[in-house]
Amino acid sequence: MAEKISVDERWVHKIPDNLPLDEAALIEPLSVGYHAVERANLSEKSTVLVVGAGPIGLLTAAVAKAQGHTVIISEPSGLRRKKAQEAQVADYFFNPIEDDIQAKVHEINEKGVDAAFECTSVQPGFDACLDAIRMGGTVVIVAIWGKPASVDMAKLVIKEANLLGTIAYNNTHTKTIDLVSTGKIKLDQFITAKIGLDDLIDKGFDTLIHHNETAVKSLVSPTGKGL
């Protein structure tokens, strides 16, 4: 979080004049979502399920929606579902605690979704993805898991499903910048706080740890400029 850093030239990307620097700061996490959607190798106007509407889930849904796909979000937190609805990153929003996600998915598309993105790192989230995909569908693991998960191999085999992992991004920053600069994704709505370095603990890390349902992305200014 220094004011200035030195990096290799390959990490530097030109920002268009119509892309403000505060929004440009979100290109990196948005690239994570872009790479995940790219990994799914979707056909035009596919139907997808995003399980988990935390920051990466929201941005993954935003990319899929911007590319013209029908997007379904499953998220137990009412505050996160509300944020997803306000950001208009999906077409359908469900609560997995109250809703049968598999049944809801099949009401929207009787064959199931073409791809499901697991953005929770919890077993029920992964299970929901595998249940929701169509025959030959794809599950993309976007979340970083800190523990082993179990896989229902019978479902995986019977559905001839594709199970993919994705980590960060791979030469997607330029494509992501184009998506934002052309107005297909509005990044300012995902900035929930702008703080100086002095507030990093109380208003930064504390919020992300203890109040993460209300936070998407917090921007930190080492000098206090741009707040």
MILUM-733401 format. One record per residue (C-alpha): residue number from 1; residue in one letter; x, y, z. Coordinates in pm, 1 decimal. Layout:
residues N
<r><num>NUM</num><residuo>a</residuo><east>X</east><north>Y</north><up>Z</up></r>
...
This chain:
residues 227
<r><num>1</num><residuo>m</residuo><east>0.0</east><north>0.0</north><up>0.0</up></r>
<r><num>2</num><residuo>a</residuo><east>285.2</east><north>235.7</north><up>-81.1</up></r>
<r><num>3</num><residuo>e</residuo><east>223.4</east><north>555.6</north><up>-272.8</up></r>
<r><num>4</num><residuo>k</residuo><east>449.8</east><north>434.9</north><up>-554.2</up></r>
<r><num>5</num><residuo>i</residuo><east>578.3</east><north>92.3</north><up>-656.7</up></r>
<r><num>6</num><residuo>s</residuo><east>806.6</east><north>-49.1</north><up>-924.1</up></r>
<r><num>7</num><residuo>v</residuo><east>680.1</east><north>-337.0</north><up>-1140.9</up></r>
<r><num>8</num><residuo>d</residuo><east>774.8</east><north>-517.5</north><up>-1459.1</up></r>
<r><num>9</num><residuo>e</residuo><east>641.2</east><north>-358.2</north><up>-1776.6</up></r>
<r><num>10</num><residuo>r</residuo><east>418.0</east><north>-659.4</north><up>-1847.5</up></r>
<r><num>11</num><residuo>w</residuo><east>207.6</east><north>-572.0</north><up>-1540.8</up></r>
<r><num>12</num><residuo>v</residuo><east>129.0</east><north>-222.1</north><up>-1667.7</up></r>
<r><num>13</num><residuo>h</residuo><east>-188.3</east><north>-155.1</north><up>-1868.8</up></r>
<r><num>14</num><residuo>k</residuo><east>-298.3</east><north>174.7</north><up>-2020.5</up></r>
<r><num>15</num><residuo>i</residuo><east>-619.6</east><north>310.4</north><up>-1870.1</up></r>
<r><num>16</num><residuo>p</residuo><east>-854.2</east><north>496.0</north><up>-2109.7</up></r>
<r><num>17</num><residuo>d</residuo><east>-939.5</east><north>858.6</north><up>-2031.0</up></r>
<r><num>18</num><residuo>n</residuo><east>-1303.0</east><north>765.1</north><up>-1958.0</up></r>
<r><num>19</num><residuo>l</residuo><east>-1205.4</east><north>521.0</north><up>-1682.0</up></r>
<r><num>20</num><residuo>p</residuo><east>-1152.1</east><north>698.2</north><up>-1344.3</up></r>
<r><num>21</num><residuo>l</residuo><east>-860.5</east><north>576.2</north><up>-1135.5</up></r>
<r><num>22</num><residuo>d</residuo><east>-1079.7</east><north>465.8</north><up>-844.5</up></r>
<r><num>23</num><residuo>e</residuo><east>-1276.0</east><north>238.4</north><up>-1079.2</up></r>
<r><num>24</num><residuo>a</residuo><east>-953.3</east><north>127.2</north><up>-1247.2</up></r>
<r><num>25</num><residuo>a</residuo><east>-842.8</east><north>-6.8</north><up>-909.2</up></r>
<r><num>26</num><residuo>l</residuo><east>-1113.7</east><north>-271.9</north><up>-944.5</up></r>
<r><num>27</num><residuo>i</residuo><east>-989.8</east><north>-399.3</north><up>-1280.5</up></r>
<r><num>28</num><residuo>e</residuo><east>-769.7</east><north>-654.5</north><up>-1099.5</up></r>
<r><num>29</num><residuo>p</residuo><east>-1052.6</east><north>-832.4</north><up>-907.5</up></r>
<r><num>30</num><residuo>l</residuo><east>-1283.4</east><north>-796.7</north><up>-1208.3</up></r>
<r><num>31</num><residuo>s</residuo><east>-1018.9</east><north>-979.8</north><up>-1413.0</up></r>
<r><num>32</num><residuo>v</residuo><east>-1058.2</east><north>-1273.8</north><up>-1174.4</up></r>
<r><num>33</num><residuo>g</residuo><east>-1425.7</east><north>-1295.0</north><up>-1267.0</up></r>
<r><num>34</num><residuo>y</residuo><east>-1349.2</east><north>-1246.0</north><up>-1635.4</up></r>
<r><num>35</num><residuo>h</residuo><east>-1099.0</east><north>-1531.8</north><up>-1634.9</up></r>
<r><num>36</num><residuo>a</residuo><east>-1347.1</east><north>-1760.3</north><up>-1455.4</up></r>
<r><num>37</num><residuo>v</residuo><east>-1617.7</east><north>-1691.4</north><up>-1714.8</up></r>
<r><num>38</num><residuo>e</residuo><east>-1363.8</east><north>-1734.6</north><up>-1993.7</up></r>
<r><num>39</num><residuo>r</residuo><east>-1264.5</east><north>-2073.1</north><up>-1848.5</up></r>
<r><num>40</num><residuo>a</residuo><east>-1625.4</east><north>-2190.9</north><up>-1873.3</up></r>
<r><num>41</num><residuo>n</residuo><east>-1611.5</east><north>-2157.2</north><up>-2255.3</up></r>
<r><num>42</num><residuo>l</residuo><east>-1975.6</east><north>-2053.3</north><up>-2278.7</up></r>
<r><num>43</num><residuo>s</residuo><east>-2182.9</east><north>-2037.4</north><up>-2593.5</up></r>
<r><num>44</num><residuo>e</residuo><east>-2377.2</east><north>-1720.7</north><up>-2670.4</up></r>
<r><num>45</num><residuo>k</residuo><east>-2671.0</east><north>-1649.9</north><up>-2436.6</up></r>
<r><num>46</num><residuo>s</residuo><east>-2600.2</east><north>-1930.9</north><up>-2193.6</up></r>
<r><num>47</num><residuo>t</residuo><east>-2762.8</east><north>-1968.7</north><up>-1852.3</up></r>
<r><num>48</num><residuo>v</residuo><east>-2528.4</east><north>-1965.9</north><up>-1553.8</up></r>
<r><num>49</num><residuo>l</residuo><east>-2548.4</east><north>-1996.7</north><up>-1176.4</up></r>
<r><num>50</num><residuo>v</residuo><east>-2320.0</east><north>-1799.3</north><up>-944.3</up></r>
<r><num>51</num><residuo>v</residuo><east>-2312.2</east><north>-1942.5</north><up>-592.6</up></r>
<r><num>52</num><residuo>g</residuo><east>-2203.7</east><north>-1675.8</north><up>-346.6</up></r>
<r><num>53</num><residuo>a</residuo><east>-2243.2</east><north>-1297.9</north><up>-388.4</up></r>
<r><num>54</num><residuo>g</residuo><east>-1929.2</east><north>-1181.2</north><up>-211.2</up></r>
<r><num>55</num><residuo>p</residuo><east>-1694.8</east><north>-946.5</north><up>-401.8</up></r>
<r><num>56</num><residuo>i</residuo><east>-1566.3</east><north>-1208.2</north><up>-648.1</up></r>
<r><num>57</num><residuo>g</residuo><east>-1909.9</east><north>-1364.9</north><up>-694.1</up></r>
<r><num>58</num><residuo>l</residuo><east>-2059.3</east><north>-1023.4</north><up>-771.6</up></r>
<r><num>59</num><residuo>l</residuo><east>-1786.7</east><north>-942.9</north><up>-1022.9</up></r>
<r><num>60</num><residuo>t</residuo><east>-1809.4</east><north>-1286.7</north><up>-1186.6</up></r>
<r><num>61</num><residuo>a</residuo><east>-2185.5</east><north>-1238.4</north><up>-1224.2</up></r>
<r><num>62</num><residuo>a</residuo><east>-2125.9</east><north>-888.3</north><up>-1363.7</up></r>
<r><num>63</num><residuo>v</residuo><east>-1897.5</east><north>-1025.5</north><up>-1635.4</up></r>
<r><num>64</num><residuo>a</residuo><east>-2141.1</east><north>-1301.8</north><up>-1732.5</up></r>
<r><num>65</num><residuo>k</residuo><east>-2432.3</east><north>-1054.1</north><up>-1743.7</up></r>
<r><num>66</num><residuo>a</residuo><east>-2229.5</east><north>-806.4</north><up>-1949.8</up></r>
<r><num>67</num><residuo>q</residuo><east>-2157.7</east><north>-1081.3</north><up>-2201.9</up></r>
<r><num>68</num><residuo>g</residuo><east>-2529.9</east><north>-1141.6</north><up>-2250.7</up></r>
<r><num>69</num><residuo>h</residuo><east>-2583.5</east><north>-1455.8</north><up>-2043.5</up></r>
<r><num>70</num><residuo>t</residuo><east>-2879.4</east><north>-1522.9</north><up>-1815.2</up></r>
<r><num>71</num><residuo>v</residuo><east>-2743.5</east><north>-1510.2</north><up>-1460.5</up></r>
<r><num>72</num><residuo>i</residuo><east>-2883.0</east><north>-1670.9</north><up>-1145.1</up></r>
<r><num>73</num><residuo>i</residuo><east>-2737.7</east><north>-1584.2</north><up>-803.2</up></r>
<r><num>74</num><residuo>s</residuo><east>-2764.7</east><north>-1802.5</north><up>-492.4</up></r>
<r><num>75</num><residuo>e</residuo><east>-2672.5</east><north>-1618.3</north><up>-171.4</up></r>
<r><num>76</num><residuo>p</residuo><east>-2800.4</east><north>-1667.9</north><up>186.7</up></r>
<r><num>77</num><residuo>s</residuo><east>-2719.2</east><north>-1313.4</north><up>303.7</up></r>
<r><num>78</num><residuo>g</residuo><east>-3005.0</east><north>-1071.9</north><up>249.0</up></r>
<r><num>79</num><residuo>l</residuo><east>-2766.6</east><north>-774.5</north><up>243.7</up></r>
<r><num>80</num><residuo>r</residuo><east>-2550.2</east><north>-932.8</north><up>-24.6</up></r>
<r><num>81</num><residuo>r</residuo><east>-2854.0</east><north>-1029.7</north><up>-232.5</up></r>
<r><num>82</num><residuo>k</residuo><east>-2977.2</east><north>-671.0</north><up>-204.1</up></r>
<r><num>83</num><residuo>k</residuo><east>-2640.9</east><north>-540.0</north><up>-326.1</up></r>
<r><num>84</num><residuo>a</residuo><east>-2646.3</east><north>-783.3</north><up>-617.7</up></r>
<r><num>85</num><residuo>q</residuo><east>-2996.9</east><north>-667.7</north><up>-710.6</up></r>
<r><num>86</num><residuo>e</residuo><east>-2900.1</east><north>-300.3</north><up>-686.8</up></r>
<r><num>87</num><residuo>a</residuo><east>-2598.3</east><north>-364.0</north><up>-907.6</up></r>
<r><num>88</num><residuo>q</residuo><east>-2818.2</east><north>-551.3</north><up>-1158.1</up></r>
<r><num>89</num><residuo>v</residuo><east>-2556.1</east><north>-822.6</north><up>-1206.2</up></r>
<r><num>90</num><residuo>a</residuo><east>-2810.1</east><north>-1105.1</north><up>-1236.9</up></r>
<r><num>91</num><residuo>d</residuo><east>-3161.0</east><north>-1186.7</north><up>-1358.0</up></r>
<r><num>92</num><residuo>y</residuo><east>-3266.0</east><north>-1408.3</north><up>-1065.7</up></r>
<r><num>93</num><residuo>f</residuo><east>-3176.7</east><north>-1399.3</north><up>-695.6</up></r>
<r><num>94</num><residuo>f</residuo><east>-3239.2</east><north>-1687.2</north><up>-454.2</up></r>
<r><num>95</num><residuo>n</residuo><east>-3175.6</east><north>-1770.1</north><up>-89.9</up></r>
<r><num>96</num><residuo>p</residuo><east>-3038.6</east><north>-2127.2</north><up>-60.2</up></r>
<r><num>97</num><residuo>i</residuo><east>-3162.2</east><north>-2149.4</north><up>299.2</up></r>
<r><num>98</num><residuo>e</residuo><east>-3524.2</east><north>-2096.3</north><up>193.7</up></r>
<r><num>99</num><residuo>d</residuo><east>-3519.6</east><north>-2190.2</north><up>-176.1</up></r>
<r><num>100</num><residuo>d</residuo><east>-3456.3</east><north>-2522.9</north><up>-346.2</up></r>
<r><num>101</num><residuo>i</residuo><east>-3187.6</east><north>-2398.0</north><up>-585.1</up></r>
<r><num>102</num><residuo>q</residuo><east>-3199.4</east><north>-2702.5</north><up>-809.7</up></r>
<r><num>103</num><residuo>a</residuo><east>-3579.0</east><north>-2669.4</north><up>-847.5</up></r>
<r><num>104</num><residuo>k</residuo><east>-3555.0</east><north>-2293.5</north><up>-909.9</up></r>
<r><num>105</num><residuo>v</residuo><east>-3288.3</east><north>-2346.5</north><up>-1174.2</up></r>
<r><num>106</num><residuo>h</residuo><east>-3498.8</east><north>-2603.6</north><up>-1357.8</up></r>
<r><num>107</num><residuo>e</residuo><east>-3796.4</east><north>-2365.5</north><up>-1353.7</up></r>
<r><num>108</num><residuo>i</residuo><east>-3579.1</east><north>-2117.2</north><up>-1543.4</up></r>
<r><num>109</num><residuo>n</residuo><east>-3414.3</east><north>-2373.3</north><up>-1770.1</up></r>
<r><num>110</num><residuo>e</residuo><east>-3553.1</east><north>-2725.1</north><up>-1756.7</up></r>
<r><num>111</num><residuo>k</residuo><east>-3221.0</east><north>-2876.9</north><up>-1864.3</up></r>
<r><num>112</num><residuo>g</residuo><east>-3021.1</east><north>-2696.6</north><up>-1595.4</up></r>
<r><num>113</num><residuo>v</residuo><east>-2757.9</east><north>-2425.7</north><up>-1624.1</up></r>
<r><num>114</num><residuo>d</residuo><east>-2474.5</east><north>-2442.7</north><up>-1875.2</up></r>
<r><num>115</num><residuo>a</residuo><east>-2220.1</east><north>-2345.4</north><up>-1610.3</up></r>
<r><num>116</num><residuo>a</residuo><east>-2208.0</east><north>-2288.2</north><up>-1236.2</up></r>
<r><num>117</num><residuo>f</residuo><east>-1946.8</east><north>-2078.0</north><up>-1058.6</up></r>
<r><num>118</num><residuo>e</residuo><east>-1858.9</east><north>-2179.7</north><up>-702.2</up></r>
<r><num>119</num><residuo>c</residuo><east>-1760.6</east><north>-1864.0</north><up>-512.0</up></r>
<r><num>120</num><residuo>t</residuo><east>-1813.9</east><north>-1969.9</north><up>-148.6</up></r>
<r><num>121</num><residuo>s</residuo><east>-1554.9</east><north>-2238.3</north><up>-57.8</up></r>
<r><num>122</num><residuo>v</residuo><east>-1821.8</east><north>-2431.7</north><up>135.4</up></r>
<r><num>123</num><residuo>q</residuo><east>-1946.6</east><north>-2783.2</north><up>61.2</up></r>
<r><num>124</num><residuo>p</residuo><east>-2317.1</east><north>-2694.9</north><up>16.1</up></r>
<r><num>125</num><residuo>g</residuo><east>-2216.7</east><north>-2433.9</north><up>-240.2</up></r>
<r><num>126</num><residuo>f</residuo><east>-2022.1</east><north>-2685.1</north><up>-446.0</up></r>
<r><num>127</num><residuo>d</residuo><east>-2302.9</east><north>-2942.7</north><up>-416.9</up></r>
<r><num>128</num><residuo>a</residuo><east>-2553.4</east><north>-2685.5</north><up>-542.5</up></r>
<r><num>129</num><residuo>c</residuo><east>-2336.7</east><north>-2620.8</north><up>-847.0</up></r>
<r><num>130</num><residuo>l</residuo><east>-2312.8</east><north>-2988.0</north><up>-937.3</up></r>
<r><num>131</num><residuo>d</residuo><east>-2687.5</east><north>-3035.0</north><up>-890.5</up></r>
<r><num>132</num><residuo>a</residuo><east>-2776.2</east><north>-2731.7</north><up>-1101.6</up></r>
<r><num>133</num><residuo>i</residuo><east>-2576.3</east><north>-2796.0</north><up>-1418.2</up></r>
<r><num>134</num><residuo>r</residuo><east>-2723.0</east><north>-2964.1</north><up>-1725.0</up></r>
<r><num>135</num><residuo>m</residuo><east>-2588.1</east><north>-3280.4</north><up>-1884.7</up></r>
<r><num>136</num><residuo>g</residuo><east>-2239.6</east><north>-3192.2</north><up>-2008.2</up></r>
<r><num>137</num><residuo>g</residuo><east>-2241.1</east><north>-2870.8</north><up>-1804.8</up></r>
<r><num>138</num><residuo>t</residuo><east>-1944.4</east><north>-2710.7</north><up>-1633.4</up></r>
<r><num>139</num><residuo>v</residuo><east>-1865.3</east><north>-2630.3</north><up>-1270.5</up></r>
<r><num>140</num><residuo>v</residuo><east>-1593.3</east><north>-2368.8</north><up>-1224.1</up></r>
<r><num>141</num><residuo>i</residuo><east>-1432.2</east><north>-2345.2</north><up>-880.4</up></r>
<r><num>142</num><residuo>v</residuo><east>-1350.7</east><north>-1978.1</north><up>-828.2</up></r>
<r><num>143</num><residuo>a</residuo><east>-1322.8</east><north>-1968.4</north><up>-448.3</up></r>
<r><num>144</num><residuo>i</residuo><east>-997.0</east><north>-2045.2</north><up>-270.0</up></r>
<r><num>145</num><residuo>w</residuo><east>-1060.6</east><north>-2350.1</north><up>-51.1</up></r>
<r><num>146</num><residuo>g</residuo><east>-873.0</east><north>-2387.1</north><up>276.3</up></r>
<r><num>147</num><residuo>k</residuo><east>-990.8</east><north>-2743.2</north><up>333.4</up></r>
<r><num>148</num><residuo>p</residuo><east>-1063.2</east><north>-3056.0</north><up>125.8</up></r>
<r><num>149</num><residuo>a</residuo><east>-1405.4</east><north>-3096.8</north><up>-34.3</up></r>
<r><num>150</num><residuo>s</residuo><east>-1596.1</east><north>-3410.7</north><up>-130.3</up></r>
<r><num>151</num><residuo>v</residuo><east>-1723.8</east><north>-3480.7</north><up>-480.4</up></r>
<r><num>152</num><residuo>d</residuo><east>-2024.5</east><north>-3695.8</north><up>-566.2</up></r>
<r><num>153</num><residuo>m</residuo><east>-1848.4</east><north>-3891.7</north><up>-838.1</up></r>
<r><num>154</num><residuo>a</residuo><east>-2171.3</east><north>-4058.0</north><up>-952.8</up></r>
<r><num>155</num><residuo>k</residuo><east>-2325.2</east><north>-3719.7</north><up>-1038.9</up></r>
<r><num>156</num><residuo>l</residuo><east>-2005.2</east><north>-3604.9</north><up>-1204.4</up></r>
<r><num>157</num><residuo>v</residuo><east>-1990.9</east><north>-3917.0</north><up>-1422.2</up></r>
<r><num>158</num><residuo>i</residuo><east>-2362.5</east><north>-3950.2</north><up>-1501.8</up></r>
<r><num>159</num><residuo>k</residuo><east>-2384.7</east><north>-3587.3</north><up>-1607.3</up></r>
<r><num>160</num><residuo>e</residuo><east>-2058.0</east><north>-3608.0</north><up>-1802.7</up></r>
<r><num>161</num><residuo>a</residuo><east>-1979.9</east><north>-3284.5</north><up>-1619.7</up></r>
<r><num>162</num><residuo>n</residuo><east>-1672.2</east><north>-3069.0</north><up>-1658.4</up></r>
<r><num>163</num><residuo>l</residuo><east>-1506.1</east><north>-2970.4</north><up>-1329.5</up></r>
<r><num>164</num><residuo>l</residuo><east>-1259.9</east><north>-2681.3</north><up>-1364.9</up></r>
<r><num>165</num><residuo>g</residuo><east>-1041.9</east><north>-2479.2</north><up>-1134.6</up></r>
<r><num>166</num><residuo>t</residuo><east>-947.3</east><north>-2117.8</north><up>-1196.3</up></r>
<r><num>167</num><residuo>i</residuo><east>-692.2</east><north>-1898.6</north><up>-1023.4</up></r>
<r><num>168</num><residuo>a</residuo><east>-658.2</east><north>-1522.2</north><up>-1064.1</up></r>
<r><num>169</num><residuo>y</residuo><east>-627.0</east><north>-1431.7</north><up>-1435.2</up></r>
<r><num>170</num><residuo>n</residuo><east>-431.0</east><north>-1503.8</north><up>-1749.2</up></r>
<r><num>171</num><residuo>n</residuo><east>-380.1</east><north>-1213.5</north><up>-1991.2</up></r>
<r><num>172</num><residuo>t</residuo><east>-733.4</east><north>-1085.6</north><up>-1930.4</up></r>
<r><num>173</num><residuo>h</residuo><east>-670.1</east><north>-730.8</north><up>-1804.4</up></r>
<r><num>174</num><residuo>t</residuo><east>-693.7</east><north>-571.0</north><up>-2149.6</up></r>
<r><num>175</num><residuo>k</residuo><east>-1021.6</east><north>-748.0</north><up>-2225.5</up></r>
<r><num>176</num><residuo>t</residuo><east>-1156.9</east><north>-650.0</north><up>-1884.9</up></r>
<r><num>177</num><residuo>i</residuo><east>-1058.0</east><north>-285.4</north><up>-1933.4</up></r>
<r><num>178</num><residuo>d</residuo><east>-1241.2</east><north>-285.0</north><up>-2268.6</up></r>
<r><num>179</num><residuo>l</residuo><east>-1552.9</east><north>-428.1</north><up>-2103.2</up></r>
<r><num>180</num><residuo>v</residuo><east>-1556.6</east><north>-145.2</north><up>-1848.9</up></r>
<r><num>181</num><residuo>s</residuo><east>-1451.5</east><north>141.5</north><up>-2076.3</up></r>
<r><num>182</num><residuo>t</residuo><east>-1734.5</east><north>58.9</north><up>-2318.5</up></r>
<r><num>183</num><residuo>g</residuo><east>-1986.4</east><north>91.8</north><up>-2034.7</up></r>
<r><num>184</num><residuo>k</residuo><east>-2092.8</east><north>-270.9</north><up>-2013.7</up></r>
<r><num>185</num><residuo>i</residuo><east>-1994.5</east><north>-284.8</north><up>-1644.7</up></r>
<r><num>186</num><residuo>k</residuo><east>-2024.1</east><north>3.0</north><up>-1395.9</up></r>
<r><num>187</num><residuo>l</residuo><east>-1750.6</east><north>-42.7</north><up>-1135.6</up></r>
<r><num>188</num><residuo>d</residuo><east>-1825.9</east><north>257.8</north><up>-913.7</up></r>
<r><num>189</num><residuo>q</residuo><east>-2120.8</east><north>74.0</north><up>-756.0</up></r>
<r><num>190</num><residuo>f</residuo><east>-1881.9</east><north>-186.8</north><up>-610.3</up></r>
<r><num>191</num><residuo>i</residuo><east>-1671.4</east><north>70.4</north><up>-422.5</up></r>
<r><num>192</num><residuo>t</residuo><east>-1821.6</east><north>73.3</north><up>-73.2</up></r>
<r><num>193</num><residuo>a</residuo><east>-1550.9</east><north>272.9</north><up>107.8</up></r>
<r><num>194</num><residuo>k</residuo><east>-1258.6</east><north>506.4</north><up>45.2</up></r>
<r><num>195</num><residuo>i</residuo><east>-1021.8</east><north>542.7</north><up>338.4</up></r>
<r><num>196</num><residuo>g</residuo><east>-682.2</east><north>684.1</north><up>425.9</up></r>
<r><num>197</num><residuo>l</residuo><east>-396.4</east><north>476.8</north><up>560.5</up></r>
<r><num>198</num><residuo>d</residuo><east>-469.1</east><north>588.9</north><up>918.5</up></r>
<r><num>199</num><residuo>d</residuo><east>-811.3</east><north>419.7</north><up>899.9</up></r>
<r><num>200</num><residuo>l</residuo><east>-678.3</east><north>96.2</north><up>752.4</up></r>
<r><num>201</num><residuo>i</residuo><east>-739.7</east><north>-111.7</north><up>1066.8</up></r>
<r><num>202</num><residuo>d</residuo><east>-1066.2</east><north>28.0</north><up>1205.7</up></r>
<r><num>203</num><residuo>k</residuo><east>-1247.9</east><north>109.0</north><up>882.0</up></r>
<r><num>204</num><residuo>g</residuo><east>-1061.1</east><north>-130.5</north><up>654.8</up></r>
<r><num>205</num><residuo>f</residuo><east>-964.7</east><north>-471.0</north><up>789.7</up></r>
<r><num>206</num><residuo>d</residuo><east>-1218.5</east><north>-462.5</north><up>1074.9</up></r>
<r><num>207</num><residuo>t</residuo><east>-1501.6</east><north>-404.1</north><up>829.1</up></r>
<r><num>208</num><residuo>l</residuo><east>-1385.4</east><north>-680.7</north><up>596.7</up></r>
<r><num>209</num><residuo>i</residuo><east>-1352.0</east><north>-928.5</north><up>884.5</up></r>
<r><num>210</num><residuo>h</residuo><east>-1655.3</east><north>-845.5</north><up>1097.8</up></r>
<r><num>211</num><residuo>h</residuo><east>-1897.2</east><north>-666.4</north><up>863.2</up></r>
<r><num>212</num><residuo>n</residuo><east>-1821.0</east><north>-819.1</north><up>524.9</up></r>
<r><num>213</num><residuo>e</residuo><east>-2188.5</east><north>-844.3</north><up>428.5</up></r>
<r><num>214</num><residuo>t</residuo><east>-2196.8</east><north>-467.3</north><up>383.2</up></r>
<r><num>215</num><residuo>a</residuo><east>-1858.1</east><north>-429.9</north><up>213.0</up></r>
<r><num>216</num><residuo>v</residuo><east>-1761.1</east><north>-509.5</north><up>-143.5</up></r>
<r><num>217</num><residuo>k</residuo><east>-1437.6</east><north>-323.4</north><up>-217.8</up></r>
<r><num>218</num><residuo>s</residuo><east>-1261.6</east><north>-65.4</north><up>-0.2</up></r>
<r><num>219</num><residuo>l</residuo><east>-1003.2</east><north>163.9</north><up>-159.3</up></r>
<r><num>220</num><residuo>v</residuo><east>-706.6</east><north>282.4</north><up>47.4</up></r>
<r><num>221</num><residuo>s</residuo><east>-518.0</east><north>602.9</north><up>-33.7</up></r>
<r><num>222</num><residuo>p</residuo><east>-168.6</east><north>617.7</north><up>124.7</up></r>
<r><num>223</num><residuo>t</residuo><east>-161.6</east><north>998.4</north><up>88.7</up></r>
<r><num>224</num><residuo>g</residuo><east>-528.7</east><north>1070.3</north><up>148.7</up></r>
<r><num>225</num><residuo>k</residuo><east>-567.9</east><north>1199.5</north><up>-206.9</up></r>
<r><num>226</num><residuo>g</residuo><east>-862.6</east><north>1085.0</north><up>-409.2</up></r>
<r><num>227</num><residuo>l</residuo><east>-1088.8</east><north>1016.0</north><up>-110.5</up></r>
